[in-house]
């Protein structure tokens, strides 16, 4: 009887131990204070610069490699467009000294973006979503938003890389048209005229400007562009 009881007790302990291990593996690790601050800071700055909601799933810190891994970035579309998101990215690697993230001007050596999906939409009522986002960024640079005025950090970014960019092109200007395009690897130098690196709004403006150029959204020979220009003229009257 005693041996049987011991065997039963051992079985129970093994089951509890196994269950605890499984549940511990399934439960996602809780973010550290630095990861929480970094996630909130990125979401706040990009949302204010772009003029639309920006969200991340998580930020994970790797102190050994001096990097942050951002997962599932989602930049919401401005109002009046079909897709809920304008730009999304599966992962973003930010190379920076974590200790300097609390400095007044944090320096980011590299931002590498992977698994990018761009929903480039153009319609008669709103124009181009990417051009609208670019205008929001340009307005922020003119003074509508200044990081220093809002007590935010003046992030300094030195280099950016977009690797693997899928573009869904949707337009209803000359009849509903849908197409897909894949952009090659895009590398961008953000050192700026002072050699210190660009601020977050400047770097974001450069990225959007490059996407606009790659997709020929400002190409005056495009049959859609005169329609956009004409519509914008009437809207301003």
C-alpha positions as CSV (number, residue, x, y, z in Angstrom):
1,X,0.0,0.0,0.0
2,X,2.8,2.4,1.0
3,X,4.7,1.7,-2.3
4,X,1.5,2.2,-4.3
5,X,0.9,5.6,-2.5
6,X,4.5,6.7,-3.3
7,X,4.1,5.8,-6.9
8,X,0.9,7.7,-7.1
9,X,2.5,10.7,-5.4
10,X,5.4,10.6,-7.8
11,X,3.0,10.5,-10.8
12,X,1.1,13.5,-9.5
13,X,4.3,15.5,-9.0
14,X,5.5,14.7,-12.5
15,X,2.1,15.7,-14.1
16,X,2.1,19.0,-12.1
17,X,5.7,19.7,-13.1
18,X,5.0,18.9,-16.7
19,X,1.9,21.1,-16.8
20,X,3.7,24.0,-15.1
21,X,6.5,23.8,-17.8
22,X,4.0,23.8,-20.7
23,X,2.0,26.7,-19.3
24,X,5.2,28.6,-18.6
25,X,6.2,28.1,-22.3
26,X,2.9,29.2,-23.6
27,X,2.7,32.4,-21.5
28,X,4.5,35.2,-23.3
29,X,7.3,36.9,-21.4
30,X,6.3,40.2,-19.7
31,X,8.0,43.3,-21.1
32,X,10.7,45.0,-19.1
33,X,10.3,48.7,-18.1
34,X,12.7,49.7,-20.9
35,X,10.8,47.6,-23.5
36,X,7.5,49.1,-22.3
37,X,8.9,52.7,-22.5
38,X,10.4,52.0,-26.0
39,X,7.1,50.6,-27.3
40,X,5.1,53.6,-26.0
41,X,7.7,56.1,-27.3
42,X,7.8,54.6,-30.8
43,X,4.0,54.5,-31.1
44,X,3.6,58.1,-29.8
45,X,6.2,59.7,-32.0
46,X,5.1,57.9,-35.2
47,X,1.4,58.5,-34.5
48,X,2.0,62.3,-34.1
49,X,4.4,62.6,-37.0
50,X,2.2,60.6,-39.4
51,X,-1.1,62.1,-38.2
52,X,-2.6,58.6,-37.9
53,X,-2.6,55.8,-35.4
54,X,0.5,53.6,-35.2
55,X,0.7,50.4,-33.2
56,X,3.2,47.7,-32.3
57,X,2.7,44.2,-30.9
58,X,5.8,44.2,-28.8
59,X,9.4,45.4,-28.3
60,X,12.1,43.0,-27.2
61,X,15.5,44.2,-26.0
62,X,18.8,42.4,-26.8
63,X,21.4,44.0,-24.6
64,X,24.2,41.8,-25.9
65,X,23.7,42.9,-29.5
66,X,22.6,46.5,-28.5
67,X,19.4,46.1,-30.5
68,X,15.6,46.3,-30.2
69,X,13.3,44.0,-32.1
70,X,9.9,45.5,-32.9
71,X,7.2,43.2,-34.1
72,X,4.1,43.8,-36.2
73,X,4.2,47.5,-36.9
74,X,0.8,48.8,-38.2
75,X,0.4,52.4,-39.6
76,X,-3.4,53.1,-40.0
77,X,-4.7,54.4,-43.2
78,X,-6.0,58.0,-43.2
79,X,-9.7,58.3,-43.3
80,X,-11.5,57.7,-46.6
81,X,-9.4,54.7,-47.8
82,X,-10.3,51.0,-48.1
83,X,-7.6,49.1,-46.2
84,X,-7.4,49.6,-42.4
85,X,-3.6,49.9,-42.7
86,X,-1.4,51.9,-45.1
87,X,1.9,50.3,-44.1
88,X,2.7,47.3,-42.0
89,X,5.9,45.5,-41.2
90,X,6.4,42.1,-39.6
91,X,9.7,43.0,-37.8
92,X,11.9,46.0,-37.3
93,X,15.5,45.8,-36.0
94,X,16.7,48.9,-34.3
95,X,20.4,49.0,-33.6
96,X,21.2,51.4,-30.7
97,X,22.8,51.5,-27.3
98,X,19.9,50.8,-25.0
99,X,21.4,52.9,-22.2
100,X,21.2,55.9,-24.5
101,X,17.5,55.5,-25.2
102,X,16.9,57.7,-22.2
103,X,19.2,60.4,-23.4
104,X,17.8,63.7,-24.8
105,X,18.9,62.8,-28.4
106,X,19.0,59.0,-28.6
107,X,21.2,57.8,-31.6
108,X,20.0,55.0,-33.7
109,X,22.7,53.4,-35.9
110,X,20.4,51.4,-38.1
111,X,16.7,50.6,-38.6
112,X,16.2,47.4,-40.6
113,X,12.6,46.7,-41.7
114,X,11.5,43.2,-43.0
115,X,8.2,41.9,-44.3
116,X,6.8,45.2,-45.4
117,X,3.3,45.5,-46.9
118,X,2.3,48.8,-48.5
119,X,-1.3,49.4,-49.5
120,X,-1.0,52.3,-52.0
121,X,-4.5,53.6,-52.6
122,X,-5.8,56.4,-54.8
123,X,-9.4,57.6,-55.1
124,X,-11.2,60.6,-56.3
125,X,-12.5,61.7,-52.9
126,X,-9.2,61.6,-51.0
127,X,-6.4,61.4,-53.5
128,X,-3.4,59.2,-52.6
129,X,-3.0,57.8,-49.1
130,X,0.8,57.8,-49.3
131,X,0.9,61.4,-50.4
132,X,-1.5,62.3,-47.6
133,X,0.8,60.6,-45.1
134,X,3.8,62.4,-46.6
135,X,2.0,65.7,-46.4
136,X,1.3,65.1,-42.7
137,X,5.0,64.5,-42.1
138,X,5.9,67.6,-44.0
139,X,3.4,69.6,-42.0
140,X,5.1,68.3,-38.8
141,X,8.4,69.5,-40.1
142,X,7.0,73.0,-40.7
143,X,6.0,73.3,-37.1
144,X,2.6,71.6,-36.8
145,X,4.5,69.1,-34.6
146,X,7.9,69.5,-33.0
147,X,9.2,66.8,-30.8
148,X,11.0,69.4,-28.6
149,X,7.8,71.4,-28.2
150,X,6.0,68.3,-26.8
151,X,8.9,67.2,-24.6
152,X,9.7,64.2,-26.8
153,X,13.1,62.9,-27.6
154,X,14.8,64.1,-30.7
155,X,15.6,60.6,-32.2
156,X,18.6,60.6,-34.5
157,X,18.6,57.9,-37.2
158,X,21.7,57.2,-39.3
159,X,20.7,54.5,-41.8
160,X,17.6,52.6,-42.9
161,X,17.0,49.4,-44.8
162,X,13.7,48.1,-46.3
163,X,14.1,44.4,-47.2
164,X,11.2,42.8,-48.9
165,X,8.4,45.2,-49.7
166,X,5.1,44.0,-51.2
167,X,2.9,46.7,-52.6
168,X,-0.9,46.4,-53.2
169,X,-1.9,49.2,-55.6
170,X,-5.6,50.1,-55.6
171,X,-7.1,53.0,-57.7
172,X,-10.6,53.9,-58.8
173,X,-9.7,57.1,-60.8
174,X,-10.1,55.6,-64.2
175,X,-12.1,52.5,-63.2
176,X,-11.3,50.1,-60.4
177,X,-7.8,48.8,-60.9
178,X,-5.8,46.5,-58.6
179,X,-2.3,45.3,-59.0
180,X,0.7,44.1,-57.0
181,X,4.3,45.1,-57.1
182,X,7.4,44.0,-55.3
183,X,10.2,46.4,-54.5
184,X,13.8,45.4,-54.2
185,X,16.0,46.0,-51.2
186,X,16.1,49.8,-50.4
187,X,19.0,51.2,-48.4
188,X,18.8,54.9,-47.3
189,X,21.4,57.1,-45.7
190,X,19.9,59.4,-43.0
191,X,23.1,61.2,-42.0
192,X,21.7,64.6,-43.0
193,X,23.5,67.8,-43.7
194,X,25.0,68.1,-40.2
195,X,26.2,64.5,-40.2
196,X,24.4,63.7,-36.9
197,X,21.6,61.7,-38.4
198,X,18.0,62.7,-39.2
199,X,15.2,63.1,-36.6
200,X,12.3,60.6,-36.6
201,X,10.1,62.9,-38.7
202,X,12.8,63.6,-41.2
203,X,13.6,59.9,-41.6
204,X,10.0,59.0,-42.0
205,X,9.6,61.7,-44.6
206,X,12.5,60.3,-46.6
207,X,11.0,56.8,-46.4
208,X,7.6,57.9,-47.7
209,X,9.2,60.1,-50.3
210,X,11.2,57.1,-51.6
211,X,8.0,54.9,-51.7
212,X,6.2,57.7,-53.6
213,X,9.1,57.8,-56.1
214,X,9.3,54.1,-56.5
215,X,5.6,53.9,-57.2
216,X,5.6,56.9,-59.6
217,X,2.9,58.7,-57.6
218,X,4.3,62.0,-58.6
219,X,5.0,61.1,-62.3
220,X,3.2,63.8,-64.3
221,X,3.1,61.4,-67.3
222,X,0.9,59.0,-65.4
223,X,-2.7,59.1,-66.7
224,X,-4.0,59.2,-63.1
225,X,-1.9,62.2,-62.1
226,X,-3.9,64.9,-64.0
227,X,-7.1,63.6,-62.5
228,X,-5.6,64.0,-59.0
229,X,-4.3,67.5,-59.7
230,X,-7.6,68.6,-61.1
231,X,-9.5,67.2,-58.1
232,X,-7.1,68.8,-55.7
233,X,-7.6,72.2,-57.5
234,X,-11.4,72.0,-57.1
235,X,-11.1,70.9,-53.4
236,X,-9.1,74.1,-52.6
237,X,-11.8,76.4,-54.0
